[in-house]
Each structure stands twice: as structure tokens, then as C-alpha cells.
Amino acid sequence: MGAMRAFFDGVGFFFQGLRWVARHPRWWLFGLVPALAALIVYVVVLIFLGNQVGAIADFLTPFADGWSAGLRDTMRTLLGIVIFGAGLALAVLTFTALTLIIGEPFYEKLSEKVEETYGEVPSGHDLPLWQSIPRSIRDSLVTLFYVLLFTIPLFALGFVPVVGQTVVPVLGAAVSGFFLTVELTALAMERRGLPRKDRFALLRANKSVALGFGVVIFVIFLIPLGAVVAMPAAVAGAAIMVRRRLAPGPATSPRATPPTAPPSAPPAAQPGAGPTTPPPAPPTTPPPA
């Protein structure tokens, strides 16, 4: 029961992010810029793949050249569909990573703005852009490795009757959703100085929340243009979830500590007030005779 409640708490954090961007439409438009750029990249790549998929299928099946025309064409058509479907699935899985890499400055600012509405923004762990982008690329490649480690066996199991049409889609959505959460929470967690291993450990300790947040986003991303429209809300929701559930509490950094106030001067005399009595002079010792 607790796990199910935590799952729906994760779903709720996405809708909190959606509500935040609905109240701040200029920031939603701001967050659309990198998502649209990533969409253009994927559209170009998928169009190229669609035009070349027949040639790729022919190249991969030289052994079918001697088959009858009907059997050869059927087999190569099915292989082409599988290749294009794999490319489409890979595009869905990597869209978030590429969008976050392209839009690192955009989403960093958006995430900070979300946290500002909840209080003090954690600080003290910022990196310059020339360091943060290579780190994001490295972390995304590690995450992609883990995604493929799970999805390749699931893809093979998809051909098993019954299991491939029932269990595998559910497991695939869970795996994809969890790693979407890994990607989306990286900005807010890095702001708290959490390295990749600690981020993974924190999300594993809160699997139900992470799954609820990521699965609903994965389903929305499957809708045409859903990934573009929902990306700012996903970033906002991730910032809220990290702040309020995964890593709550004030920032512990030098810049988070307010500076000590300088000593205040004595109050000035008010107009019309009586004469002020000067403080007594310190006693002096007369010089020796």
C-alpha cells in the first residue's frame, strides 16, 4: 500500500510541475526552445533512416538473395519495420538526454526559478558551462548504457508469445520511466552537490516515487509532440520532487550562509527631542608631581 501511494506521489509531482509552468507561461516557452531543437534533429535522422531502411535490410540479409521473390521481400520488409521501430524506440529513450544536453543553460535556469518559488536555492556547487556540458554528456552515456542493458533483453522477450505482449511492455515502461527520472532529476541533485552514484542510490531508495514520476512522463512522451510540450513541465516537476521529497532541507554551502551584519551605529537624535547627555569621559590619572 505504501509503495502504491508513493507511486502516485511521483505522478503527482509531474502534475505539480505542469501546474507551475501553466502559472508561468513565459518559462514554459523558454523551456520549449531546446526541446524543439532536439525534435528537429530526430526528425531529420528518422527521415534519413526511413529512406535507407530498405537498403539496410538488403545489406543485412545477403543470404536471402536466392529465395523466392515473395518470401525475400516479406522477410526484408519485416526486418525494415523492426529496424525503423528500434530507431524510433531509441529516439524516445535518448530524447530527454539530448534535450538536456542541448538545453543545459535553459533548463538549469528553469530549475533554479522553480526552486526560487519554494524558498532558498541551493548553491555552492555550480560549474562553468564548459565543465557542466561534458559532465552531462558523460552521465547521459552511462545512463544510456544501463538503459540498453535492460531494453535489449526486453526487446528479445517481446517476440515470446503472450509474455511479449503483456509483461514486456509494462517492464519496458518501468525501466524507461526510472531512467527518465534519473535524467530529469540530475539538474536539481547536482545543485546539491550529489555525484552520479549518490543520485542513483537516492532514486533506488525511492523507487516507487521515481517510477511514478518517470512512467507518466514516458507515456506522455509516446504521444506525438508530447515530449516537446511536456519537457518544461517535466524539468519543473523534477525540481519540485527533489526539493520536497528526495533531498529536502536547506542547502549546506558557504554561499547559503547569510553574511554577518556590520555593527549598527548609535541612533541619531530625533528632531524636537531634548538635549542628549554625552557619555561620561573615562577617568584620567593625574601626572605625578
C-alpha positions in Angstrom: 0.0 0.0 0.0 2.8 2.4 0.9 4.6 1.6 -2.4 1.4 2.3 -4.4 0.9 5.6 -2.5 4.5 6.6 -3.2 4.0 5.7 -6.9 1.0 8.1 -7.2 3.0 10.8 -5.2 5.6 10.6 -8.0 2.8 11.0 -10.6 1.6 14.0 -8.6 5.0 15.7 -8.8 4.8 15.8 -12.6 1.4 17.5 -12.4 2.8 20.0 -9.9 5.4 20.8 -12.5 2.7 21.1 -15.1 0.8 23.5 -12.8 3.9 25.6 -12.3 4.6 26.1 -16.0 0.9 26.8 -16.5 1.2 29.7 -14.0 4.5 30.8 -15.6 3.8 30.6 -19.4 6.9 32.6 -20.3 9.1 30.0 -18.7 7.2 27.2 -20.4 8.0 28.9 -23.8 11.6 29.4 -22.6 11.9 25.6 -22.0 10.4 24.7 -25.4 13.5 26.1 -27.3 15.9 23.2 -26.7 13.1 20.6 -27.0 12.2 21.9 -30.4 15.9 21.9 -31.4 16.2 18.2 -30.4 12.9 17.4 -32.2 14.4 18.8 -35.4 17.5 16.6 -35.0 15.4 13.5 -34.5 13.0 14.2 -37.4 16.0 14.6 -39.8 17.6 11.4 -38.5 14.4 9.3 -38.7 13.5 10.6 -42.2 17.0 9.5 -43.3 16.6 6.1 -41.6 13.2 5.7 -43.2 14.6 6.4 -46.7 17.6 4.0 -46.2 15.9 1.2 -44.2 15.3 -0.9 -47.4 19.0 -0.7 -48.3 20.0 -1.6 -44.7 17.7 -4.6 -44.7 19.1 -5.8 -48.1 22.7 -5.4 -46.7 21.9 -7.4 -43.6 20.2 -10.3 -45.5 22.6 -11.3 -48.4 21.6 -14.9 -47.7 18.1 -14.2 -48.9 19.1 -13.3 -52.4 18.4 -16.8 -53.7 15.0 -17.1 -52.1 11.7 -16.6 -54.0 10.8 -13.0 -54.5 7.7 -13.1 -52.3 9.5 -14.7 -49.3 12.6 -12.5 -49.7 10.6 -9.3 -49.9 8.4 -10.2 -47.0 11.3 -11.0 -44.8 13.2 -7.9 -45.7 10.1 -5.7 -45.2 9.6 -7.2 -41.7 13.2 -6.6 -40.9 12.9 -3.0 -42.1 10.0 -2.4 -39.8 12.0 -3.8 -36.9 15.0 -1.6 -37.7 12.8 1.5 -38.0 10.9 0.6 -34.8 14.2 0.1 -33.0 15.4 3.6 -34.2 12.1 5.1 -33.1 12.4 3.4 -29.7 16.0 4.6 -29.3 14.8 8.2 -30.2 12.2 8.1 -27.4 14.8 6.8 -24.9 17.5 9.3 -25.8 15.3 12.4 -26.5 15.5 13.5 -22.9 19.2 13.1 -22.7 19.9 15.0 -25.9 17.4 17.7 -25.0 19.0 18.2 -21.6 22.5 18.4 -23.1 21.4 20.9 -25.8 19.3 22.9 -23.3 21.7 22.7 -20.2 21.7 26.5 -19.7 17.9 26.8 -20.4 16.8 24.0 -18.0 19.4 25.0 -15.3 17.8 28.4 -15.2 14.2 27.0 -15.3 15.0 24.6 -12.5 16.5 27.4 -10.4 13.4 29.5 -11.0 11.2 26.7 -9.8 13.2 26.4 -6.6 13.1 30.1 -6.0 9.3 29.9 -5.6 9.8 27.4 -2.8 12.5 29.4 -0.9 16.2 29.5 -0.9 18.0 28.0 -3.9 20.9 25.6 -3.0 24.2 26.9 -4.2 27.9 26.4 -3.9 28.2 23.5 -6.4 27.8 25.4 -9.7 30.2 24.5 -12.5 31.1 26.7 -15.5 29.3 25.7 -18.8 32.5 24.2 -20.3 32.6 21.7 -17.4 28.9 21.0 -16.9 28.2 20.1 -20.5 30.9 17.4 -20.8 29.8 16.0 -17.4 26.2 15.9 -18.7 27.3 14.0 -21.8 29.3 11.5 -19.7 26.4 11.0 -17.3 23.9 10.5 -20.2 26.1 7.9 -21.8 26.4 6.0 -18.6 22.6 6.2 -18.2 22.1 5.1 -21.8 24.4 2.1 -21.2 22.2 1.0 -18.3 19.0 1.6 -20.4 20.3 -0.7 -23.2 21.4 -3.3 -20.6 17.7 -3.7 -19.8 16.0 -2.9 -23.0 17.9 -5.2 -25.3 16.8 -8.4 -23.4 13.3 -6.9 -23.2 13.3 -6.4 -26.9 14.2 -10.1 -27.4 11.5 -11.2 -25.0 9.0 -9.1 -27.0 8.9 -11.9 -29.5 7.8 -14.5 -26.9 4.1 -15.2 -27.3 1.8 -13.7 -24.6 4.7 -12.6 -22.4 5.9 -10.2 -25.1 2.5 -8.6 -25.4 1.7 -8.3 -21.7 4.6 -8.4 -19.3 7.3 -6.8 -21.5 5.5 -3.5 -22.3 5.0 -3.0 -18.6 8.6 -3.7 -17.7 9.7 -1.6 -20.6 7.7 1.4 -19.4 9.0 0.9 -15.8 12.7 0.7 -17.0 12.3 3.7 -19.3 10.4 5.7 -16.7 13.0 5.1 -14.0 15.9 6.3 -16.2 13.9 9.3 -17.4 13.7 10.3 -13.7 17.5 9.8 -13.4 18.0 12.2 -16.3 15.4 14.8 -15.2 16.4 15.0 -11.6 20.1 15.4 -12.4 20.0 19.2 -12.5 18.4 19.7 -9.1 20.6 17.0 -7.5 23.8 18.3 -9.0 22.8 21.7 -7.5 23.0 19.9 -4.1 26.5 18.5 -4.8 25.3 14.9 -5.4 27.5 12.9 -7.7 26.1 10.3 -10.1 26.5 7.3 -7.8 24.7 9.1 -4.9 21.9 10.2 -7.3 21.3 6.6 -8.4 21.4 5.4 -4.8 18.8 8.0 -3.7 16.5 7.1 -6.6 16.8 3.4 -5.9 15.9 4.1 -2.2 12.8 5.9 -3.5 11.9 3.6 -6.4 8.2 3.9 -6.2 8.3 7.7 -6.4 10.8 7.6 -9.2 8.8 5.1 -11.1 5.5 7.1 -10.7 7.2 10.3 -11.9 9.0 8.7 -14.8 6.3 6.3 -16.1 3.7 9.1 -16.5 6.3 11.1 -18.4 7.3 8.1 -20.6 3.6 7.6 -21.6 3.2 11.3 -22.4 6.4 11.2 -24.4 4.9 8.5 -26.6 2.3 10.9 -27.8 3.3 12.8 -30.9 4.9 16.1 -29.9 4.2 15.2 -26.2 7.9 15.2 -25.4 8.3 18.7 -26.7 5.3 20.2 -25.0 5.8 18.3 -21.7 9.6 18.8 -21.3 9.5 22.1 -19.4 6.8 20.6 -17.0 9.0 17.5 -16.5 12.0 19.6 -15.6 9.9 21.7 -13.2 8.3 18.7 -11.6 11.7 17.1 -11.1 13.0 20.2 -9.3 9.9 20.1 -7.0 10.2 16.4 -6.3 13.9 16.7 -5.4 13.3 19.7 -3.2 10.2 18.4 -1.4 10.7 14.6 -1.3 14.1 13.2 -2.4 16.6 15.7 -0.9 14.6 18.2 1.3 16.3 20.7 3.6 18.3 23.9 3.3 21.5 24.0 1.3 24.7 23.5 3.2 27.2 25.6 1.3 29.2 28.7 2.1 27.0 30.9 -0.1 23.9 29.7 1.6 25.0 31.2 5.0 24.0 34.9 5.3 26.8 37.3 5.9 27.3 38.7 9.4 25.7 42.1 9.7 28.1 45.0 10.5 27.7 46.7 13.9 25.0 49.3 13.9 25.7 53.0 14.6 24.0 54.7 17.6 20.6 56.1 16.7 20.5 59.7 15.7 18.7 62.3 17.8 15.1 62.9 16.8 14.1 66.5 15.8 12.5 68.3 18.8 14.0 66.0 21.3 15.7 67.3 24.3 19.5 67.6 24.6 21.2 64.3 24.9 23.6 63.7 27.7 27.1 62.8 26.5 28.6 59.7 27.9 30.9 60.3 30.8 34.6 60.7 30.0 36.8 57.9 31.2 38.7 58.8 34.4 42.2 60.2 33.9 45.1 59.7 36.2 46.9 63.0 37.1 50.6 63.0 36.2 53.0 62.6 39.1 54.2 65.8 40.7 
